[in-house]
Amino acid sequence: MALHRRAFLLACVLALGAACTTTDPASGPATSASAAASGTESADPAQAAGVMTIVRDAMAQAHLRAVIVRVTVDGKEIVTEAVGESMTGVPATTDMHFRNGAVAISYVSTLLLQLVDEKKVSLDDKVSTWLPDIPHTDRVTLRQLAQMTSGYVDYVLGNTDFDKAIYADPFRNWTPEELLAYATSKPLLYEPGTNWNYAHTNYVILGLALEKITGQPMTTLMQDKVLGPLGLDNTTDPGTAAITEPVLHAFSSERREALQIPSGTSFYEESTFWNPSWTITHGAIQTSNIYDLHDTAIAIGTGKLLSRESYEAMISTDLRGKTTTLPGCPTCFPQSDDYTYGLGQPIVGNWLMQNPLFSGYAAAEAYLLSKKIAIAVAVTYDQAAFDDTGAYKNEADILFRKIGAYLAPDDAPGIPAGA
């Protein structure tokens, strides 16, 4: 099943290892489309041309249907452009909206840390204080949920039963209780705080806890404490599978195995309005656009809404050298400079980033504080991007890494060999 295969892809992306390279595309004059897309002239036309060379090469080599990209350095416009098509005959544009997936994890962890700054909770409070009926919450702290060191089994990655259910009906509206039923009844993978595994379970529970702590729904909390203060007017949880117009449409072959479609048979379906209710806590299941994705990279990357202490906790790399592989855990691995997980914040080298991949969409947003480089990318896929089983790679993540390596060769994020 494709979600099980995605666990393998996730592990490959996270644990890059040393087999990495950098890229140095030939420079040339910036395209007029780049300037026109954002309404702002590029501060460095040669860099803009270099970025777009990387994008167009990826379009051809990775079989992408559309790419939307925005890059700034120290607040100055480098390039904002869309290439390819949303649907046949409908060009992609920079104002199109798409699903932001795991980007919202940083918003949820920011909300938690704001409550810590307000002295309303401690990161070391047990989750059972607010959610005593969920198994294992008497052993797990808020910090462990946010850093994914709780030991909870994931209801998505490696879960065959959930895999079957979600691909049997991708339009199903899932409740948090239905999602947690796939995970919390099982034993913890390890003693809380002693290892790490990527588990959507953590942020579903954390969202429920934040609602109990504040007495407010997550939708309200997100708007009042994070999205509103950051001016992210194009980011919203509509409460349904709807996406704000104009929409970047997505297409996928990932249900091929679930529907038992032979590899030699053409299969490619629209996935734009598959229900994302399974992806994270309700109230943070969002759609966004490339401008808000870019602004998020800067705001989260600089800790704009947090105290210095909370910001440093969010971007902590203290898991490096402290985690291991574990039998039966598809995303347990030794964290290192290549990938570390802070409090809801992945760190790749010195880059702070998020890289969602689901339902035919992929995106990445990243910030390098030392050089003030912000990168935002969203992509969709042509049919040829999917292999014979329906699996596909996060090409937005790879694009961010190549663009980052081009703009900051002395502080480049790793690029998988062969990418």
C-alpha positions in Angstrom: 0.0 0.0 0.0 1.2 3.5 -0.8 1.1 4.9 2.7 3.3 2.1 3.9 5.7 2.8 1.0 5.6 6.5 2.0 7.2 5.5 5.3 10.2 4.2 3.3 10.3 7.4 1.3 10.1 9.5 4.5 13.0 7.6 6.0 15.1 8.1 2.9 14.5 11.8 2.9 15.2 12.3 6.6 18.3 10.1 6.8 20.2 11.6 3.9 23.7 10.4 5.0 26.9 11.7 3.4 26.1 10.9 -0.2 25.2 14.5 -1.1 26.2 17.1 -3.6 25.6 20.7 -4.5 24.4 22.4 -7.6 25.6 25.5 -9.5 23.3 26.2 -12.5 24.5 28.5 -15.2 23.4 32.1 -14.6 21.6 34.2 -17.2 19.2 37.1 -17.5 16.1 36.8 -15.3 12.8 36.0 -17.2 10.2 38.8 -17.4 7.7 36.3 -16.0 9.6 36.2 -12.7 9.2 39.9 -12.1 5.7 40.0 -13.3 4.6 37.2 -11.1 5.3 39.1 -7.8 5.0 42.6 -9.2 8.5 43.3 -7.8 11.7 43.4 -9.8 14.3 40.9 -8.7 17.1 42.2 -6.6 19.4 39.7 -8.3 18.3 38.8 -11.8 21.2 36.3 -12.2 20.2 34.5 -9.0 16.6 34.5 -10.2 17.6 32.9 -13.5 19.7 30.3 -11.6 16.8 29.3 -9.4 14.5 29.0 -12.4 17.0 26.8 -14.2 16.8 24.5 -11.2 13.0 24.6 -11.3 12.7 23.9 -15.0 15.3 21.1 -14.9 13.2 19.5 -12.1 10.0 19.9 -14.1 11.5 17.8 -16.9 13.5 15.3 -14.9 11.1 14.6 -12.1 7.9 14.8 -14.3 6.2 17.6 -12.5 2.9 19.1 -13.6 3.4 22.4 -11.8 5.9 24.2 -9.6 5.3 27.4 -7.7 8.3 28.9 -6.1 9.2 32.0 -4.0 12.7 33.0 -2.9 13.9 36.0 -1.0 17.3 36.9 0.6 17.3 39.4 3.5 13.7 40.3 2.6 14.7 41.2 -1.0 12.8 39.6 -3.9 14.8 37.0 -5.8 12.0 35.3 -7.7 8.3 34.4 -7.4 7.1 32.4 -10.3 4.7 29.6 -11.3 5.4 27.2 -14.2 3.4 24.3 -15.6 -0.3 23.7 -15.5 -2.9 23.3 -12.7 -5.2 21.5 -15.0 -5.0 20.9 -18.7 -5.0 24.3 -20.4 -5.0 26.1 -17.1 -1.6 27.6 -16.2 -0.4 27.5 -12.7 -0.2 31.0 -11.1 1.5 32.3 -8.0 -1.8 33.1 -6.2 -3.1 29.5 -6.3 -3.9 27.8 -3.1 -2.9 24.3 -2.0 -2.7 22.1 1.1 0.1 22.9 3.5 0.1 19.7 5.6 2.9 19.5 8.0 3.7 23.2 7.8 0.9 23.6 10.4 2.9 21.5 12.9 5.1 24.5 13.4 2.0 26.6 14.1 0.7 24.1 16.7 4.1 23.9 18.4 4.3 27.7 18.4 0.9 27.9 20.1 2.1 25.5 22.8 5.2 27.5 23.4 3.2 30.7 23.6 1.2 29.1 26.4 4.5 28.2 28.1 5.6 31.8 27.7 2.3 32.9 29.3 3.0 30.6 32.3 -0.2 28.7 31.6 1.6 25.3 31.1 5.0 23.7 31.4 6.5 21.6 28.7 7.0 18.9 31.3 3.3 18.7 32.3 1.8 15.3 31.9 -0.8 15.1 29.1 -3.1 13.2 31.5 -3.8 16.5 33.3 -6.2 17.3 30.5 -6.7 14.0 28.6 -6.8 11.3 31.2 -8.9 8.9 29.1 -6.3 8.6 26.3 -4.0 5.6 26.9 -0.4 6.4 28.1 -1.0 10.1 28.7 0.0 9.6 32.3 3.5 8.7 31.0 3.8 11.4 28.2 4.5 15.1 28.5 3.5 18.0 26.3 7.2 18.4 25.3 7.3 14.7 24.2 4.2 15.1 22.0 5.7 18.3 20.4 9.1 16.7 19.8 7.6 13.3 18.8 9.5 11.4 21.5 6.4 10.1 23.2 6.7 6.6 21.8 3.2 6.6 20.4 2.7 4.4 17.3 1.7 6.3 14.2 -1.7 5.7 12.9 -0.5 6.5 9.3 3.1 5.3 8.6 3.4 1.5 8.7 -0.3 1.0 9.6 -1.8 -1.4 7.1 -5.3 -1.2 8.4 -5.4 2.6 8.1 -3.8 2.4 4.7 -6.6 0.2 3.5 -9.3 2.4 5.0 -8.0 5.8 3.7 -7.5 4.5 0.1 -10.8 2.7 0.0 -12.5 6.1 0.6 -10.2 9.1 0.2 -13.2 11.5 0.7 -14.0 10.2 4.2 -14.2 12.7 7.0 -12.2 11.3 9.9 -12.7 12.4 13.5 -9.7 12.6 16.0 -11.2 9.7 17.9 -11.3 7.5 14.8 -7.7 8.3 14.1 -6.4 7.7 17.6 -8.2 4.3 17.7 -5.6 3.0 15.2 -2.7 4.0 17.5 -3.3 4.7 21.2 -4.5 1.2 22.2 -1.1 -0.2 21.2 1.9 -0.3 23.5 4.3 2.6 23.3 7.3 1.8 21.0 9.7 2.9 23.7 9.9 4.6 27.1 8.8 8.3 26.5 11.8 10.6 26.0 14.3 7.9 25.1 13.9 7.8 21.3 12.1 9.5 18.4 9.6 8.4 15.7 7.5 10.5 13.2 3.9 10.0 14.3 0.9 12.0 13.3 -0.6 10.7 16.5 1.3 13.2 18.6 -0.2 16.3 17.0 -3.7 15.0 17.1 -3.4 14.4 20.8 -1.6 17.8 21.3 -4.4 19.6 19.5 -7.0 18.1 21.8 -4.8 19.0 24.8 -4.5 22.6 23.7 -8.2 22.9 23.4 -8.7 21.6 26.9 -6.0 23.9 28.3 -7.5 27.0 26.8 -11.2 26.1 26.6 -11.1 27.3 22.9 -11.3 25.4 19.6 -8.1 25.0 17.6 -9.5 27.0 14.7 -9.9 30.0 17.0 -6.6 29.5 18.7 -4.8 29.2 15.4 -6.3 32.4 14.0 -6.1 34.5 17.1 -2.6 33.5 18.3 -0.7 32.5 15.2 -2.2 33.1 11.7 -3.6 36.5 12.6 -0.6 38.0 14.3 1.7 36.7 11.5 -0.6 38.2 8.8 -1.1 34.9 7.1 -4.4 35.9 5.5 -4.3 33.1 2.9 -3.9 30.3 5.3 -7.1 28.8 6.8 -8.7 25.6 8.0 -12.0 25.5 6.1 -13.3 22.6 8.2 -14.0 20.6 5.0 -12.0 19.4 2.0 -12.6 22.7 0.2 -9.7 24.8 -1.0 -9.8 28.6 -1.4 -9.9 29.8 -5.1 -7.9 29.9 -7.2 -6.9 26.3 -6.7 -3.8 24.4 -7.6 -5.2 21.0 -8.7 -3.4 17.8 -7.8 -3.4 14.4 -9.5 -2.1 11.0 -8.3 -1.5 7.4 -9.0 -0.9 6.4 -5.4 -4.1 4.3 -5.0 -2.9 1.9 -7.8 -2.1 -1.0 -5.4 -5.1 -0.4 -3.2 -7.4 -0.6 -6.2 -5.4 -3.6 -7.6 -4.7 -1.8 -10.9 -2.0 -3.7 -12.9 1.2 -1.8 -13.5 0.8 -1.9 -17.2 -2.6 -0.2 -17.0 -2.8 3.6 -17.2 -4.1 5.1 -13.9 -4.0 8.7 -12.9 -6.8 10.5 -11.0 -7.6 13.9 -9.6 -6.8 14.0 -5.8 -7.4 17.8 -5.2 -10.4 17.3 -3.0 -9.5 14.1 -1.1 -10.4 14.8 2.5 -7.3 15.7 4.5 -9.0 15.3 7.9 -6.5 12.5 8.8 -3.4 14.6 8.5 -3.2 16.6 11.8 -5.3 18.0 14.6 -8.6 19.5 13.5 -8.4 23.3 13.3 -4.9 23.0 11.7 -5.9 21.2 8.5 -5.1 24.1 6.2 -4.8 25.4 2.8 -2.3 28.2 1.9 -0.5 29.9 -0.9 3.2 30.4 -1.8 3.3 33.9 -0.2 2.1 32.6 3.2 4.4 29.6 2.9 7.3 31.9 2.4 6.3 34.2 5.2 5.9 31.2 7.5 9.5 30.2 6.8 10.7 33.6 8.0 8.3 34.0 10.9 8.9 30.5 12.3 12.6 30.6 11.4 13.1 33.8 13.5 10.8 32.9 16.4 8.7 36.0 15.8 5.9 35.0 18.2 8.1 33.4 20.9 10.5 34.3 23.7 14.1 33.6 23.2 13.9 30.6 25.5 11.0 29.1 23.7 12.5 29.7 20.3 15.7 28.0 21.3 13.6 25.0 22.6 11.8 24.9 19.3 15.0 24.7 17.2 16.9 22.5 19.7 19.2 19.9 18.2 19.6 18.0 21.4 18.3 14.8 19.8 21.4 14.5 17.7 23.3 11.3 18.7 20.5 10.3 21.1 18.1 8.3 18.9 18.4 4.9 17.3 16.7 2.5 14.8 14.2 0.2 16.4 12.6 -3.0 15.1 9.0 -2.4 14.1 9.4 1.4 13.9 9.7 2.6 10.3 10.8 6.1 11.2 13.1 5.6 14.2 16.7 6.4 13.2 19.8 8.1 14.5 19.4 11.9 14.2 22.4 13.9 13.1 23.4 17.1 11.3 21.5 15.8 8.3 18.1 15.8 10.1 17.1 16.6 13.6 13.6 17.2 15.1 13.1 20.1 17.5 9.7 21.0 19.0 7.6 20.6 15.9 10.5 21.9 13.8 12.7 19.8 11.5 16.3 21.1 11.2 18.4 20.1 8.2 22.0 21.2 8.8 21.3 24.9 9.7 18.1 25.2 7.8 14.7 25.2 9.5 12.1 23.6 7.3 8.9 21.6 6.7 8.2 19.3 3.8 4.6 17.9 3.5 3.8 15.2 1.0 0.3 13.7 0.5 -2.5 13.3 -1.9 -0.5 14.3 -5.0 0.8 17.5 -3.4 4.3 18.3 -2.1 5.6 21.4 -0.6 8.6 22.8 1.3 9.4 25.9 3.2 12.8 26.6 4.6 14.8 29.4 6.3 18.6 29.9 6.8 18.9 32.4 9.6 22.6 33.2 9.0 22.0 34.4 5.5 18.3 35.3 5.8 17.4 33.1 2.9 13.7 32.1 2.6 12.5 29.4 0.2 9.0 28.2 -0.5 8.1 25.6 -3.1 4.9 23.8 -4.0 4.6 21.1 -6.7 2.2 18.7 -8.3 3.0 15.7 -10.4 2.5 14.3 -13.9 1.6 10.7 -14.3 5.1 9.7 -15.2 6.3 10.8 -11.7 4.6 7.7 -10.1 6.3 4.3 -10.3 4.6 1.0 -11.1 3.3 0.7 -7.6 2.0 4.3 -7.4 4.8 5.6 -5.1 6.4 9.0 -5.6 9.0 11.3 -4.1 8.9 14.6 -2.4 10.2 16.7 -5.2 9.4 20.0 -3.4 11.9 18.9 -0.7 14.5 18.1 -3.3 13.9 21.4 -5.0 14.4 23.3 -1.8 17.7 21.5 -1.2 19.0 22.3 -4.7 17.9 25.9 -4.5 19.4 26.2 -1.0 22.7 24.7 -2.2 22.8 27.1 -5.1 22.2 30.2 -2.9 24.3 29.1 0.1 26.9 26.6 -1.2 28.9 26.9 2.1 25.9 26.1 4.2 24.0 23.8 1.9 21.3 21.3 2.9 22.2 17.8 1.8 20.9 16.6 -1.5 20.3 12.9 -2.0 22.7 11.3 -4.4 21.1 11.0 -7.9 18.5 13.6 -7.2 
